[in-house]
Each structure stands twice: as structure tokens, then as C-alpha cells.
Amino acid sequence: MFEIIPNWHPIFVHFTVSTLSLASIFFVLSHVMRSHPQNSNIRKFAEWNLWIGSISTILTVIAGWIAYNSVAHDTPSHEAMTIHRNWALATAGIFIVLALWLFYIKRSHHKVNISFVVIIIIAFGMLGTTAWRGGETVYRYGLGVISLPAVEKGADGHAHEHAGQSNHTDGNKVVKMPMDLNSSVNEIPHNNQSDDHANHKH
């Protein structure tokens, strides 16, 4: 199997976030548009996204757990990664319970009630927080990132500053440096960190 850096978690997580987001949005629409002629189609779309997203969630959590125990990190990134993990487990648990609840509703020929809709709205908010925390582990703390891009000066006419970046010139190379240097771990390769957590195993 070909190698994915850092592993398969980034692939599964985007599919999970998209399907569960669509499920949440369309369950709300189905509740609001109860009298609409297309309501049954809206509800079915929401149901299938919830079921597919919940199955994807299981794969995402497994891949995320492997990443949590294998990606090199330091103390600040370890704390950020742990917060993301905790949010992810809680969010995944709620969506899986909702999927099982929906299965029971369908089997018993009941209808989705307001309690279900309120809980899925809460779960949607937790999903957004989890995604935000996950993005921070990569873009703020550099987890799973091998190196920053280095551009040969004048090689492709792209050696210039973008908004929010400062360029550090080293000989003929221009290396992009993040604005918030205090929160970046990309300056030092993870494998050479002196911190006790650099190769911490959980």
C-alpha cells in the first residue's frame, strides 16, 4: 500500500466532516420544511449522509488514533493534539449514537423529533470545533509536516512575499517563515528536537 503522510487520517477526516455536515444541515432543513413537497427526498439525503458519515467516522478515529501515537511532536503540539483527540472522540460518539437512534426510528416507523434535531445541531457545532482543533495541529504546530517550502530565488519568478508571510533570504534561496514564530515547530525538524516529547509514544 502506498504511503500517505502522515497516514490515512487526512483522507478519511475530510470525507467524514463533509458527510456529517451535510447530514446535520439537511436534517434541520427537513424539520423546517416539513410541509414541502420535496421533504421526503431532503430527509433521505440527510439519513444516508448520517449513516455513511458515521461509518467513515469509525475509520477516521482509527486512523487518527494511529497518527496520535506515531507522529513526532513536542510538548505544545502534544497538548494541542490531545485536545483535538478528546473533541474528536466525543463528537464521533455522539454522531454514532445519532446514527443508531435513526436506525431505531426507521425500524419502528417513528418520525425524527425535535430532540433529534437539537442534538444533531449540537453535534454539528462540536464537529466544527473538532475540525478547527485538527487544523491547528497542522497549520499552527506543524504536526505531520515534513518541511517548509524553499523557493530558488528567481527560478520561477515566484520569490516574493505574500500577505501574512515574511521571506528569509539564505544565499540564493528564499525560505517562507510563519508570522507567529513562537507557535511554530517547523523551524526545527521533529526528529532532531531535544524535547522529551519529540518521539513520545502513547
Z-matrix of the N, CA and C atoms (Angstrom, degrees):
N
C 1 1.471
C 2 1.533 1 109.02
N 3 1.329 2 116.00 1 133.60
C 4 1.454 3 118.85 2 -177.80
C 5 1.527 4 111.18 3 -66.94
N 6 1.313 5 115.10 4 153.29
C 7 1.462 6 121.17 5 -173.79
C 8 1.521 7 111.32 6 -83.59
N 9 1.324 8 115.67 7 134.12
C 10 1.452 9 122.47 8 174.65
C 11 1.522 10 107.48 9 -113.34
N 12 1.323 11 117.56 10 133.25
C 13 1.459 12 121.64 11 -178.16
C 14 1.528 13 110.25 12 -102.48
N 15 1.325 14 119.54 13 126.23
C 16 1.464 15 126.74 14 -4.01
C 17 1.533 16 112.86 15 -77.43
N 18 1.310 17 118.19 16 -27.08
C 19 1.463 18 122.95 17 172.01
C 20 1.529 19 108.19 18 -166.29
N 21 1.324 20 118.52 19 -156.78
C 22 1.456 21 122.29 20 -174.93
C 23 1.532 22 113.55 21 -80.53
N 24 1.306 23 117.61 22 -6.46
C 25 1.471 24 120.65 23 -176.40
C 26 1.531 25 113.36 24 -56.75
N 27 1.343 26 119.64 25 -45.18
C 28 1.477 27 118.99 26 -179.64
C 29 1.527 28 113.32 27 -61.28
N 30 1.331 29 117.88 28 -28.90
C 31 1.457 30 120.32 29 179.59
C 32 1.522 31 110.73 30 -74.06
N 33 1.332 32 116.89 31 -50.44
C 34 1.460 33 120.70 32 -178.26
C 35 1.528 34 111.76 33 -65.35
N 36 1.338 35 117.44 34 -37.55
C 37 1.462 36 120.28 35 -171.74
C 38 1.521 37 111.60 36 -65.95
N 39 1.317 38 118.43 37 -35.81
C 40 1.460 39 120.16 38 179.86
C 41 1.524 40 111.08 39 -69.12
N 42 1.318 41 116.36 40 -38.27
C 43 1.464 42 120.06 41 177.19
C 44 1.519 43 110.38 42 -65.75
N 45 1.330 44 116.37 43 -41.30
C 46 1.466 45 121.33 44 179.70
C 47 1.520 46 111.44 45 -63.65
N 48 1.328 47 116.90 46 -48.19
C 49 1.462 48 120.70 47 -178.71
C 50 1.524 49 110.99 48 -61.49
N 51 1.324 50 117.14 49 -41.31
C 52 1.469 51 119.89 50 -177.80
C 53 1.527 52 111.67 51 -67.64
N 54 1.327 53 118.17 52 -46.56
C 55 1.470 54 120.34 53 -177.37
C 56 1.522 55 111.87 54 -68.55
N 57 1.330 56 117.41 55 -41.58
C 58 1.459 57 119.65 56 -179.94
C 59 1.527 58 111.30 57 -70.50
N 60 1.311 59 117.08 58 -32.18
C 61 1.469 60 120.19 59 175.83
C 62 1.524 61 110.44 60 -65.82
N 63 1.332 62 116.47 61 -44.82
C 64 1.460 63 120.10 62 178.07
C 65 1.529 64 111.07 63 -63.07
N 66 1.328 65 116.47 64 -40.83
C 67 1.468 66 120.05 65 178.21
C 68 1.525 67 110.60 66 -59.41
N 69 1.320 68 116.79 67 -46.87
C 70 1.465 69 121.07 68 -178.73
C 71 1.524 70 111.26 69 -62.46
N 72 1.320 71 116.30 70 -47.98
C 73 1.462 72 120.52 71 -177.79
C 74 1.524 73 111.26 72 -63.01
N 75 1.321 74 117.21 73 -43.16
C 76 1.462 75 119.76 74 -175.42
C 77 1.527 76 112.96 75 -78.98
N 78 1.328 77 118.07 76 -22.87
C 79 1.467 78 118.82 77 171.20
C 80 1.528 79 110.07 78 -67.99
N 81 1.315 80 116.60 79 -39.34
C 82 1.466 81 120.43 80 176.42
C 83 1.526 82 110.04 81 -64.78
N 84 1.338 83 116.84 82 -45.13
C 85 1.463 84 120.31 83 178.10
C 86 1.526 85 111.60 84 -60.67
N 87 1.325 86 115.89 85 -40.77
C 88 1.466 87 119.96 86 179.80
C 89 1.521 88 111.07 87 -62.83
N 90 1.340 89 116.11 88 -37.21
C 91 1.463 90 119.65 89 179.48
C 92 1.528 91 110.94 90 -71.56
N 93 1.325 92 116.58 91 -40.79
C 94 1.460 93 120.85 92 -179.07
C 95 1.527 94 111.18 93 -70.57
N 96 1.336 95 116.22 94 -36.27
C 97 1.472 96 120.90 95 -175.48
C 98 1.531 97 110.82 96 -103.71
N 99 1.318 98 115.15 97 45.55
C 100 1.474 99 119.90 98 -176.25
C 101 1.525 100 112.72 99 -58.81
N 102 1.319 101 117.86 100 -32.35
C 103 1.460 102 121.03 101 -176.80
C 104 1.526 103 113.47 102 -94.07
N 105 1.315 104 117.08 103 2.59
C 106 1.465 105 120.49 104 -178.16
C 107 1.527 106 110.16 105 -74.61
N 108 1.334 107 117.92 106 141.33
C 109 1.473 108 121.11 107 -179.10
C 110 1.534 109 113.57 108 -59.02
N 111 1.325 110 116.68 109 -28.74
C 112 1.463 111 120.79 110 -178.75
C 113 1.524 112 113.18 111 -94.40
N 114 1.326 113 116.67 112 12.67
C 115 1.459 114 119.61 113 -175.03
C 116 1.522 115 112.65 114 -60.65
N 117 1.312 116 117.92 115 -37.96
C 118 1.469 117 120.56 116 -179.00
C 119 1.525 118 110.90 117 -63.62
N 120 1.326 119 117.72 118 -37.64
C 121 1.466 120 121.04 119 177.38
C 122 1.522 121 111.62 120 -69.19
N 123 1.329 122 115.70 121 -39.20
C 124 1.465 123 120.07 122 177.24
C 125 1.524 124 110.27 123 -61.97
N 126 1.334 125 116.20 124 -43.86
C 127 1.455 126 121.05 125 -179.21
C 128 1.532 127 111.52 126 -65.25
N 129 1.333 128 116.95 127 -41.92
C 130 1.465 129 120.26 128 179.33
C 131 1.524 130 111.34 129 -64.04
N 132 1.329 131 115.47 130 -39.46
C 133 1.466 132 119.90 131 177.51
C 134 1.525 133 109.94 132 -61.07
N 135 1.335 134 116.37 133 -42.80
C 136 1.462 135 121.15 134 179.06
C 137 1.525 136 110.80 135 -64.73
N 138 1.316 137 116.63 136 -42.67
C 139 1.466 138 121.13 137 -177.96
C 140 1.528 139 111.80 138 -62.48
N 141 1.337 140 116.09 139 -47.52
C 142 1.454 141 119.18 140 -178.48
C 143 1.523 142 112.01 141 -66.24
N 144 1.320 143 116.92 142 -36.64
C 145 1.472 144 119.20 143 177.08
C 146 1.519 145 111.39 144 -66.03
N 147 1.327 146 117.25 145 -36.17
C 148 1.462 147 119.89 146 178.45
C 149 1.523 148 110.52 147 -66.93
N 150 1.324 149 117.52 148 -44.55
C 151 1.458 150 120.37 149 -179.69
C 152 1.532 151 112.14 150 -66.58
N 153 1.329 152 116.24 151 -46.06
C 154 1.464 153 119.57 152 179.09
C 155 1.529 154 110.57 153 -65.36
N 156 1.334 155 116.12 154 -42.20
C 157 1.458 156 120.21 155 179.36
C 158 1.511 157 112.90 156 -63.82
N 159 1.331 158 117.12 157 -34.96
C 160 1.465 159 120.52 158 179.78
C 161 1.523 160 111.67 159 -69.45
N 162 1.340 161 116.08 160 -37.94
C 163 1.466 162 119.46 161 175.21
C 164 1.523 163 110.11 162 -65.52
N 165 1.328 164 115.86 163 -42.71
C 166 1.464 165 120.36 164 177.26
C 167 1.527 166 111.09 165 -63.17
N 168 1.329 167 116.45 166 -33.15
C 169 1.465 168 120.98 167 179.46
C 170 1.526 169 111.29 168 -59.58
N 171 1.314 170 115.93 169 -41.03
C 172 1.462 171 119.82 170 -179.98
C 173 1.529 172 110.50 171 -60.84
N 174 1.341 173 116.23 172 -45.24
C 175 1.460 174 120.33 173 178.11
C 176 1.525 175 111.39 174 -64.84
N 177 1.336 176 115.79 175 -38.76
C 178 1.463 177 120.43 176 179.52
C 179 1.522 178 111.56 177 -64.03
N 180 1.318 179 116.66 178 -43.12
C 181 1.466 180 120.83 179 -179.99
C 182 1.528 181 110.59 180 -64.93
N 183 1.331 182 116.86 181 -41.66
C 184 1.465 183 119.87 182 179.00
C 185 1.531 184 110.55 183 -62.00
N 186 1.333 185 116.19 184 -47.74
C 187 1.466 186 120.17 185 179.38
C 188 1.527 187 110.97 186 -64.72
N 189 1.358 188 116.23 187 -37.94
C 190 1.460 189 120.03 188 178.30
C 191 1.512 190 112.17 189 -65.72
N 192 1.329 191 116.37 190 -37.59
C 193 1.469 192 120.38 191 179.01
C 194 1.527 193 110.35 192 -65.76
N 195 1.337 194 116.43 193 -39.91
C 196 1.463 195 120.30 194 176.84
C 197 1.530 196 110.04 195 -63.13
N 198 1.337 197 116.34 196 -43.46
C 199 1.465 198 120.18 197 178.84
C 200 1.528 199 110.89 198 -62.89
N 201 1.334 200 116.59 199 -40.87
C 202 1.463 201 121.33 200 -178.98
C 203 1.524 202 111.35 201 -59.85
N 204 1.319 203 115.85 202 -33.03
C 205 1.465 204 120.46 203 -176.98
C 206 1.521 205 113.87 204 -97.73
N 207 1.332 206 117.64 205 4.04
C 208 1.463 207 118.54 206 -176.31
C 209 1.524 208 114.70 207 -130.96
N 210 1.333 209 118.39 208 -22.37
C 211 1.465 210 120.47 209 -177.14
C 212 1.524 211 110.22 210 -76.33
N 213 1.330 212 116.83 211 131.05
C 214 1.464 213 121.32 212 177.78
C 215 1.525 214 110.08 213 -66.29
N 216 1.340 215 116.51 214 139.55
C 217 1.463 216 119.87 215 -175.88
C 218 1.519 217 110.48 216 -158.54
N 219 1.332 218 115.72 217 167.59
C 220 1.455 219 121.51 218 175.22
C 221 1.520 220 108.70 219 -112.16
N 222 1.333 221 117.73 220 -171.29
C 223 1.461 222 121.34 221 -174.96
C 224 1.533 223 113.61 222 -63.90
N 225 1.349 224 119.75 223 -49.77
C 226 1.478 225 118.73 224 179.25
C 227 1.521 226 113.13 225 -60.87
N 228 1.333 227 117.08 226 -42.58
C 229 1.459 228 119.39 227 -179.72
C 230 1.523 229 111.73 228 -70.29
N 231 1.342 230 116.65 229 -29.41
C 232 1.468 231 119.84 230 176.15
C 233 1.528 232 110.71 231 -63.62
N 234 1.322 233 116.27 232 -41.74
C 235 1.469 234 120.33 233 179.06
C 236 1.524 235 110.59 234 -65.67
N 237 1.328 236 117.06 235 -43.11
C 238 1.469 237 120.83 236 178.66
C 239 1.521 238 111.04 237 -64.27
N 240 1.321 239 116.34 238 -40.01
C 241 1.456 240 121.52 239 -179.78
C 242 1.531 241 111.09 240 -66.48
N 243 1.336 242 116.53 241 -36.98
C 244 1.458 243 120.58 242 179.59
C 245 1.529 244 111.23 243 -68.91
N 246 1.329 245 116.79 244 -39.87
C 247 1.470 246 120.64 245 176.71
C 248 1.528 247 109.87 246 -61.94
N 249 1.331 248 116.21 247 -44.60
C 250 1.468 249 120.33 248 177.54
C 251 1.530 250 111.15 249 -60.70
N 252 1.311 251 117.25 250 -42.87
C 253 1.465 252 121.70 251 179.03
C 254 1.518 253 111.38 252 -59.82
N 255 1.336 254 116.46 253 -45.50
C 256 1.465 255 120.31 254 -177.72
C 257 1.532 256 111.80 255 -64.57
N 258 1.326 257 116.37 256 -43.39
C 259 1.463 258 120.28 257 176.08
C 260 1.530 259 110.96 258 -62.54
N 261 1.328 260 115.95 259 -40.80
C 262 1.464 261 120.52 260 -177.89
C 263 1.526 262 111.49 261 -64.59
N 264 1.324 263 117.02 262 -43.70
C 265 1.466 264 120.16 263 -179.18
C 266 1.527 265 111.27 264 -64.80
N 267 1.332 266 116.03 265 -42.51
C 268 1.470 267 119.53 266 179.50
C 269 1.529 268 110.74 267 -65.40
N 270 1.325 269 116.27 268 -43.71
C 271 1.470 270 120.62 269 -179.16
C 272 1.526 271 111.27 270 -65.57
N 273 1.323 272 116.38 271 -44.51
C 274 1.463 273 120.65 272 179.08
C 275 1.522 274 110.65 273 -60.94
N 276 1.329 275 116.24 274 -41.47
C 277 1.459 276 120.05 275 179.86
C 278 1.523 277 112.53 276 -60.64
N 279 1.336 278 116.64 277 -43.13
C 280 1.464 279 120.41 278 -179.29
C 281 1.525 280 111.25 279 -66.04
N 282 1.335 281 117.54 280 -43.61
C 283 1.463 282 119.87 281 -179.45
C 284 1.534 283 111.49 282 -66.51
N 285 1.311 284 117.70 283 -36.21
C 286 1.466 285 120.18 284 177.59
C 287 1.523 286 110.25 285 -66.87
N 288 1.329 287 117.15 286 -40.65
C 289 1.470 288 120.69 287 175.66
C 290 1.523 289 110.64 288 -61.95
N 291 1.338 290 117.07 289 -41.19
C 292 1.459 291 120.83 290 177.55
C 293 1.528 292 111.61 291 -62.57
N 294 1.325 293 116.44 292 -39.05
C 295 1.469 294 120.18 293 179.04
C 296 1.530 295 110.65 294 -65.21
N 297 1.327 296 116.34 295 -41.55
C 298 1.470 297 120.32 296 177.61
C 299 1.527 298 110.61 297 -67.35
N 300 1.320 299 115.96 298 -38.82
C 301 1.470 300 120.96 299 177.51
C 302 1.528 301 110.06 300 -62.03
N 303 1.327 302 115.93 301 -43.34
C 304 1.463 303 120.05 302 178.89
C 305 1.531 304 110.92 303 -63.50
N 306 1.326 305 116.21 304 -38.89
C 307 1.468 306 119.80 305 177.86
C 308 1.528 307 110.58 306 -61.15
N 309 1.342 308 116.31 307 -42.07
C 310 1.466 309 120.84 308 177.31
C 311 1.534 310 110.81 309 -63.84
N 312 1.326 311 116.72 310 -41.84
C 313 1.468 312 121.36 311 178.92
C 314 1.527 313 110.59 312 -59.39
N 315 1.319 314 115.89 313 -44.65
C 316 1.464 315 119.66 314 -178.88
C 317 1.534 316 111.60 315 -67.58
N 318 1.332 317 116.06 316 -39.73
C 319 1.458 318 119.44 317 -178.87
C 320 1.525 319 112.23 318 -68.93
N 321 1.314 320 116.27 319 -33.45
C 322 1.472 321 120.77 320 -178.05
C 323 1.525 322 112.58 321 -92.87
N 324 1.348 323 116.09 322 2.49
C 325 1.469 324 122.40 323 177.61
C 326 1.533 325 112.44 324 60.62
N 327 1.315 326 115.48 325 33.71
C 328 1.455 327 120.97 326 174.15
C 329 1.520 328 109.79 327 -92.20
N 330 1.310 329 116.35 328 178.32
C 331 1.464 330 121.48 329 178.18
C 332 1.523 331 109.47 330 -113.72
N 333 1.331 332 114.71 331 152.24
C 334 1.466 333 120.29 332 174.88
C 335 1.521 334 108.38 333 -65.75
N 336 1.327 335 116.49 334 125.08
C 337 1.466 336 120.01 335 -178.10
C 338 1.526 337 111.12 336 -101.27
N 339 1.319 338 114.97 337 -179.56
C 340 1.458 339 120.97 338 -175.96
C 341 1.530 340 111.64 339 -65.12
N 342 1.330 341 117.08 340 -31.06
C 343 1.476 342 120.23 341 178.98
C 344 1.524 343 110.49 342 -61.93
N 345 1.321 344 116.08 343 -43.48
C 346 1.462 345 120.81 344 178.44
C 347 1.529 346 110.23 345 -60.49
N 348 1.321 347 116.40 346 -44.89
C 349 1.465 348 121.16 347 -178.02
C 350 1.531 349 110.95 348 -64.76
N 351 1.321 350 117.27 349 -42.14
C 352 1.471 351 120.72 350 179.51
C 353 1.521 352 110.70 351 -63.23
N 354 1.328 353 116.78 352 -42.75
C 355 1.463 354 120.27 353 -178.70
C 356 1.525 355 111.42 354 -67.17
N 357 1.333 356 116.75 355 -37.60
C 358 1.464 357 118.04 356 -179.96
C 359 1.532 358 110.77 357 -71.76
N 360 1.327 359 117.78 358 -27.70
C 361 1.469 360 120.24 359 173.49
C 362 1.529 361 109.95 360 -65.85
N 363 1.331 362 116.02 361 -43.85
C 364 1.470 363 120.46 362 177.43
C 365 1.524 364 110.23 363 -61.96
N 366 1.347 365 115.93 364 -43.39
C 367 1.458 366 120.40 365 179.48
C 368 1.527 367 111.26 366 -62.94
N 369 1.332 368 116.25 367 -36.08
C 370 1.462 369 121.26 368 177.91
C 371 1.527 370 110.66 369 -63.57
N 372 1.332 371 116.55 370 -41.22
C 373 1.458 372 120.27 371 176.18
C 374 1.520 373 111.67 372 -63.39
N 375 1.330 374 116.72 373 -40.07
C 376 1.464 375 120.77 374 177.35
C 377 1.526 376 110.94 375 -66.28
N 378 1.333 377 116.20 376 -35.44
C 379 1.460 378 120.47 377 178.21
C 380 1.528 379 110.54 378 -62.63
N 381 1.327 380 116.16 379 -42.83
C 382 1.452 381 120.04 380 177.94
C 383 1.521 382 112.28 381 -62.97
N 384 1.334 383 116.21 382 -41.14
C 385 1.466 384 120.34 383 178.03
C 386 1.518 385 111.21 384 -64.40
N 387 1.330 386 115.76 385 -42.33
C 388 1.469 387 120.61 386 178.64
C 389 1.523 388 110.74 387 -61.25
N 390 1.330 389 116.68 388 -44.80
C 391 1.465 390 120.97 389 179.32
C 392 1.530 391 110.84 390 -62.95
N 393 1.334 392 115.91 391 -40.81
C 394 1.479 393 120.24 392 178.47
C 395 1.525 394 110.60 393 -61.95
N 396 1.328 395 115.95 394 -45.84
C 397 1.458 396 120.24 395 179.65
C 398 1.526 397 111.26 396 -63.47
N 399 1.339 398 115.83 397 -38.40
C 400 1.452 399 119.14 398 177.85
C 401 1.515 400 112.06 399 -65.67
N 402 1.333 401 116.54 400 -40.38
C 403 1.458 402 120.24 401 176.70
C 404 1.515 403 112.20 402 -62.08
N 405 1.322 404 116.68 403 -37.38
C 406 1.462 405 120.81 404 178.70
C 407 1.522 406 111.96 405 -62.71
N 408 1.339 407 116.88 406 -38.65
C 409 1.468 408 119.11 407 -178.85
C 410 1.529 409 111.32 408 -61.56
N 411 1.320 410 116.10 409 -29.86
C 412 1.468 411 119.72 410 -179.71
C 413 1.521 412 111.26 411 -89.31
N 414 1.341 413 117.09 412 -53.76
C 415 1.459 414 120.80 413 -169.79
C 416 1.522 415 113.91 414 -84.17
N 417 1.320 416 117.86 415 -22.28
C 418 1.463 417 119.97 416 176.77
C 419 1.525 418 111.54 417 -99.44
N 420 1.344 419 117.27 418 -38.40
C 421 1.464 420 120.80 419 -174.49
C 422 1.529 421 113.42 420 -108.67
N 423 1.333 422 117.47 421 -8.19
C 424 1.454 423 119.40 422 172.59
C 425 1.514 424 116.03 423 75.00
N 426 1.330 425 118.56 424 20.61
C 427 1.458 426 119.93 425 -179.97
C 428 1.529 427 110.80 426 -66.95
N 429 1.316 428 116.34 427 130.97
C 430 1.452 429 121.61 428 179.73
C 431 1.514 430 114.16 429 80.95
N 432 1.341 431 117.52 430 -1.11
C 433 1.465 432 121.28 431 -179.58
C 434 1.518 433 109.08 432 -93.99
N 435 1.313 434 116.82 433 127.07
C 436 1.460 435 120.04 434 -177.38
C 437 1.527 436 111.38 435 -77.74
N 438 1.336 437 117.35 436 -46.29
C 439 1.463 438 119.69 437 -178.07
C 440 1.509 439 110.25 438 -160.52
N 441 1.325 440 115.38 439 162.81
C 442 1.453 441 121.39 440 172.26
C 443 1.519 442 109.37 441 -81.56
N 444 1.343 443 118.57 442 151.97
C 445 1.472 444 119.93 443 179.01
C 446 1.521 445 112.02 444 -68.89
N 447 1.319 446 115.80 445 139.66
C 448 1.463 447 122.02 446 174.84
C 449 1.519 448 107.63 447 -117.72
N 450 1.336 449 117.15 448 127.54
C 451 1.463 450 121.95 449 -176.26
C 452 1.521 451 109.62 450 -111.74
N 453 1.323 452 115.90 451 127.86
C 454 1.458 453 119.52 452 174.88
C 455 1.522 454 109.29 453 -65.82
N 456 1.322 455 118.30 454 125.95
C 457 1.448 456 122.50 455 -176.80
C 458 1.524 457 110.54 456 -61.96
N 459 1.336 458 114.87 457 118.86
C 460 1.448 459 119.69 458 177.88
C 461 1.515 460 114.18 459 81.24
N 462 1.354 461 118.12 460 -0.69
C 463 1.462 462 120.22 461 -176.15
C 464 1.515 463 111.78 462 -68.10
N 465 1.331 464 115.92 463 -40.13
C 466 1.462 465 118.52 464 -179.05
C 467 1.522 466 111.80 465 -130.98
N 468 1.328 467 115.96 466 15.28
C 469 1.453 468 119.87 467 178.67
C 470 1.518 469 113.47 468 71.57
N 471 1.337 470 117.01 469 19.17
C 472 1.467 471 119.99 470 -175.13
C 473 1.525 472 111.83 471 -116.65
N 474 1.320 473 117.44 472 14.39
C 475 1.457 474 120.53 473 -178.69
C 476 1.516 475 109.92 474 -85.11
N 477 1.345 476 116.19 475 75.70
C 478 1.456 477 121.10 476 178.72
C 479 1.521 478 108.69 477 -149.11
N 480 1.337 479 115.31 478 170.15
C 481 1.451 480 120.75 479 -176.89
C 482 1.522 481 111.66 480 -84.31
N 483 1.331 482 115.72 481 142.64
C 484 1.454 483 122.80 482 168.33
C 485 1.520 484 107.49 483 -104.91
N 486 1.329 485 116.44 484 164.89
C 487 1.464 486 120.21 485 178.11
C 488 1.512 487 109.36 486 -60.78
N 489 1.335 488 116.82 487 131.78
C 490 1.456 489 120.75 488 177.80
C 491 1.508 490 113.98 489 86.33
N 492 1.358 491 118.19 490 9.37
C 493 1.444 492 121.16 491 -179.85
C 494 1.514 493 109.02 492 -130.20
N 495 1.321 494 114.82 493 152.10
C 496 1.455 495 119.95 494 170.23
C 497 1.514 496 106.95 495 -126.36
N 498 1.304 497 117.03 496 137.66
C 499 1.456 498 121.54 497 -176.52
C 500 1.512 499 110.22 498 -98.90
N 501 1.325 500 115.54 499 129.21
C 502 1.456 501 121.79 500 177.11
C 503 1.515 502 107.84 501 -103.18
N 504 1.332 503 116.98 502 119.11
C 505 1.454 504 121.32 503 -176.73
C 506 1.519 505 110.25 504 -90.81
N 507 1.320 506 115.73 505 129.17
C 508 1.453 507 121.61 506 178.09
C 509 1.520 508 107.56 507 -132.24
N 510 1.336 509 117.23 508 97.01
C 511 1.449 510 119.94 509 -176.34
C 512 1.518 511 110.67 510 67.57
N 513 1.325 512 115.48 511 -120.48
C 514 1.451 513 121.21 512 179.36
C 515 1.510 514 112.83 513 -98.49
N 516 1.327 515 117.63 514 6.00
C 517 1.451 516 120.77 515 -177.65
C 518 1.520 517 111.30 516 -111.06
N 519 1.291 518 115.87 517 146.69
C 520 1.451 519 121.95 518 175.83
C 521 1.516 520 107.43 519 -115.97
N 522 1.312 521 116.35 520 118.26
C 523 1.456 522 120.78 521 -177.64
C 524 1.511 523 109.03 522 -108.31
N 525 1.321 524 118.39 523 125.00
C 526 1.462 525 122.45 524 -179.76
C 527 1.519 526 109.92 525 -73.37
N 528 1.317 527 115.70 526 129.26
C 529 1.457 528 121.31 527 179.23
C 530 1.513 529 109.15 528 -115.99
N 531 1.339 530 118.93 529 136.05
C 532 1.464 531 121.33 530 178.72
C 533 1.516 532 111.14 531 -68.16
N 534 1.334 533 116.24 532 152.88
C 535 1.457 534 120.22 533 -179.84
C 536 1.513 535 111.15 534 -66.33
N 537 1.349 536 116.88 535 -42.30
C 538 1.456 537 121.14 536 -176.08
C 539 1.516 538 108.91 537 -93.28
N 540 1.334 539 116.43 538 83.60
C 541 1.451 540 119.95 539 -175.83
C 542 1.518 541 112.52 540 -69.48
N 543 1.331 542 116.87 541 -25.73
C 544 1.462 543 119.21 542 -177.84
C 545 1.515 544 112.56 543 -67.64
N 546 1.358 545 117.24 544 -26.17
C 547 1.458 546 120.06 545 -176.31
C 548 1.512 547 112.37 546 -103.23
N 549 1.348 548 117.82 547 5.12
C 550 1.461 549 119.84 548 -177.17
C 551 1.510 550 110.10 549 -102.05
N 552 1.313 551 115.95 550 138.37
C 553 1.452 552 120.84 551 175.58
C 554 1.518 553 110.12 552 -110.29
N 555 1.337 554 116.82 553 11.21
C 556 1.455 555 120.26 554 -177.95
C 557 1.526 556 112.53 555 -79.23
N 558 1.342 557 118.07 556 -13.20
C 559 1.445 558 120.62 557 -177.67
C 560 1.524 559 111.46 558 -67.53
N 561 1.337 560 116.35 559 -29.42
C 562 1.449 561 121.73 560 -176.73
C 563 1.508 562 108.63 561 -119.89
N 564 1.325 563 120.15 562 128.87
C 565 1.460 564 120.09 563 177.33
C 566 1.513 565 110.22 564 -56.82
N 567 1.347 566 116.54 565 137.51
C 568 1.461 567 120.66 566 -176.02
C 569 1.517 568 112.51 567 -56.80
N 570 1.330 569 116.91 568 -37.78
C 571 1.456 570 119.31 569 -174.25
C 572 1.511 571 112.92 570 -71.58
N 573 1.366 572 117.26 571 -13.46
C 574 1.455 573 120.34 572 -179.31
C 575 1.510 574 112.77 573 -105.88
N 576 1.319 575 118.87 574 8.95
C 577 1.451 576 121.94 575 -177.95
C 578 1.525 577 109.50 576 -69.62
N 579 1.320 578 115.07 577 140.78
C 580 1.454 579 120.17 578 179.25
C 581 1.506 580 112.14 579 -87.19
N 582 1.312 581 117.24 580 -12.11
C 583 1.457 582 121.36 581 -179.57
C 584 1.522 583 110.43 582 -61.49
N 585 1.331 584 115.88 583 144.57
C 586 1.455 585 120.28 584 -179.16
C 587 1.516 586 112.73 585 -62.74
N 588 1.340 587 117.08 586 -20.56
C 589 1.461 588 121.31 587 -176.46
C 590 1.513 589 112.36 588 -91.92
N 591 1.335 590 119.02 589 2.31
C 592 1.458 591 120.29 590 -173.08
C 593 1.509 592 112.40 591 -58.43
N 594 1.306 593 116.74 592 -38.53
C 595 1.460 594 120.54 593 178.07
C 596 1.522 595 109.60 594 -123.31
N 597 1.302 596 116.05 595 38.58
C 598 1.463 597 121.87 596 -176.72
C 599 1.515 598 110.59 597 -65.34
N 600 1.307 599 117.62 598 132.76
C 601 1.451 600 123.58 599 177.44
C 602 1.519 601 108.36 600 -110.23
N 603 1.322 602 117.56 601 136.45
C 604 1.451 603 122.41 602 -177.18
C 605 1.518 604 109.99 603 -96.53
